[in-house]
Amino acid sequence: MHDFAERVRTAPLGKTHLFAVGQAGFIVKSASGQLLAIDLYLSECVERLEGHKGYKRLLPQILSPWELTFDAVICTHPHLDHFDIDAVPGMIANGRTKLFCSVDCKKLVDQLLLGYHGDQITYVRPGDTMAAGDFSLTFVNCDHGQGAPDAVGAVVRVDGRTIYEAGDTCLRLDRVEEIPQPVDVLIAPINGAYGNLSEADCQELSAALRPGLTVPCHYGMFASHHGDVGRFYELMTEAGLPFLLMRQGEQYTF
């Protein structure tokens, strides 16, 4: 077992924990010990299938799909760094983990024969609200372009806290009012490629939402994805907005 899995497993009950897994992947552990996974990229399937150096995995693999039993898994869209085809089957093979994925993930689900676990799988659209144990999940619009037109963001309510995972999206300040307030933690991309928020865009979104904390993601995993965390640091510092730079494997406790 990886040390990271053991740290998630033994994180003390009674508090809420957020763990950064790399790329856009995060784990939330509730005060009672339930686990939610969001967009975990645990394998090397992107490089294997895309076949070029820009998609070589640059961050270590700190978790295997079978090391933790998740109560729920979210895949915000079918890009393989968010719906990891080498990991998702393992994460739901236990027969109890619930998978919530955007409607355009259905082709991948069918290809992976996850229909055998059909009662565990729910396809979601913006506006859907689902209960998953300790977690209340509201799925919201994001704009990831024509490559993933049905992509969603996720608002996670747990233990009286609200975590908004914006998903892969460009800046849409016209949709800010759709996000339930207040937001304790905003998680958003900063790579500025493939239709995603740039460092400056993320700062603008943070200024509009005024979350308790902004956590940037979607940098460091692939060379072709870009993302300058130093630039984000400068912009957020200049704006006086609270933020946390989470290294891979880091834990934030509420």
N, C-alpha and C positions, 0 to 999 in steps of 0.2 A: 504494500500500500504506500502511495505517496504521502509524504509528511503533510502536504496541504489537505488531503482528505481527512486525515486525523485531526487537524486543527479545526476544520469545519465541524466534524463530528463532536468534538469535545468543547466547542465554544459554549460558554455557560448559559444555562437557561435563565429566563427572567429578563433578558434583554434582546433587542433586535440586532442582528449582525448582517452586514453587507460585505461580500467578498468579491474582489476583482479577479477574473480568471484569464483576462487577456482578450484583445480585439474588442468586441462588443459584449463579451460574456461576463455575467454576474450571477452570484448566488445570494439569495436572501434566506436567512434562518430566522424563524419567528421565535418569540419568547418561549413558546412551548416546545420548540425543537423541530418544527416542520420546515421542509426545504423546498424552495422554488428556484429553478434554473431559468435564466434568460439568455438565449442566443449563445450557448456554449460552443466554442470551436475547440475540439479536443484532439483532432487528428491532423493528418497532412493531406486530406482529400482534395483540397483546392489545387495544390501544385500537381498532384497525381492526375487530376482530370483536366486542368487548364494547361499544364505542361510547359510553363516557362518560369524563368528565374524570379520574375517579379512577384510570383506567388509562393516562393519558398518560405516555409515557416521560420521566422526569426526569433520567436519566443519559445521557451521550453514547454514541453507537455507536462503539466503539473497535476493532471487528473485523468483517470481513465473512466470510461462510461459506466462501469459496473462498481466503482468504488463507493459511491454514495447512492442511497435510495431516496429519490426525489418524490415529493408529494405531487408536484406539478412542474412541467417543462413548457416554456414558451419559445416558439420560433416565429419571429416577427415577419419573415418573408423567406422565399426559397433559395436565396443565394447561399452557397455552400459554407460560407463562414458564419452563417446564422442558422441554417438547417444542415448540420453536419451529418452527411449520410453514413459516415462510418461510426458515428456516436449515438445518434437518436435511437436506432433499433435497440442498442444495448441498454439505453436509459429507461426504456419502457418495457423491456423483456420480462420484468418482474410481475407483470399482470395487474399492477395497481397504480402506477404512475400515470397521471393525466397529462396528455399532450394537447396544448392549445397552439394552433398554427393558423397563419393567414390562409384564405381560401385558395390562393395560388400555389400552396404547398401540396395540393392534392395529387398532382402528377408524381412528385417525389414519393409521397406516401404509397401510391399504387405501385411504383417501381420497386420499392423496398418491401413489398408484401406486408406492409403494416396493417392491411385490412384484417389480418388475424387478430389484431388488437383494436378492432373498430370501436368497441365500447369505451376505450380509453382516449379516443381522439375526437377533438372538437375543432371544427373550422370556424374562424372568427372574422368578423368584419368591424369596421369602425362603428362605435355605438353599442357594441355588445358588452354586457357585464356578466361575469361568471363568478361563482364561488368555488374555491378550491381549498378546503380546509380552513386554515387561519387566514388565507389570502382572498381578498376581494379584488378581482381583475376587471378593469375597464379598458377596452381597446379603443384607440383614437386614431384619427387620420394622421398619416404622414405622407410626404411627397418624395418618393424615391424614383420618380420618372417612369418611363414606359417599360423599363427592364423589370420592374416589380410593382405594377400598378395597384395591387391589392395589399401592399405592405402596410403594417400597422405599428403604432407605438403602443406602449402599455403603461397604464396607471395602476400601480400596486398599492393597495391599502392593507396594512398589517400592524397590529399592536398600536393602533392610533396614529400611525405614521403613513405618509404618502410618498412613494417613490415613483417618479415619472421617467420611464425609459423611452426616450423620444424615437428610438429606432433609427434606421437609415433614412435620412430626410434632408431636404434642402430647407432654407429658412422660409417659413410661412407665418409671419407675424399676424396675418389676417385670421389665423386659426388659434391664436393664443387663448382666446376666450372659451374655446372648447375644452381646455385642460382644467379639471377640477382643482380648486384652490383650497387651502394653501398647499404648496409642494415643499416637502422637507428636503428631498434630494432630487435633483435633475441629473440624469445621465444622458449625455448626448455626444455624437461624433464631432471630431474636429479635423478630419482629414481633407475635406474640401475637394474630394475627387469622387467620381461615380455618382454625382448628384447629391453628395452629402454636405452637411454644414462644414464651413471652414472654421478656423480658430476665431476669426472676427464674427462670423455668423453665430457661433455658439455663445460668444460674449453678448451679442445682441439679444439672443433668446433668453439668456440668463437675466439680462437687464429688464426684459419685458415680464418674465414670470416671477422674478424675485424669490427664488427658492432659498431655503436655509443653507443649501450647499450645492454647488455644481461639480460634478465629476465628469471629466472628459474621457472619451473612449475612441476606439477605432483608429489607433495609431500603434506603430511598433511591431505589428505582426508581419506585414508584407511590405516590401520595398515599393511596390507599385501603388500602394494605397496612400502614401505620404502621411502628413499630419505632424505639425511642429508644436510639441508640447511646451517648448520654451516661449514661442510666440503667444500661445494661449496664456501662459503664466504672466507675461508682460501685460497683455490686454486686460486680464481680469484684475491684476494688481492696480493698474492705472485707473480702472473703473471703480475700484473699491468694492468689488463683489466677492462674496465668500466662495471658496472653491477648495477642492481636495484633489491632489494628484495621487492616484492610487497605483502603486507598482503592482505587477502581477503577483497574485497570492496575498495581497494585503487585505486586512480586515478593518472595517469601520464599524464601531459599536455605538448604537444610540443610547 
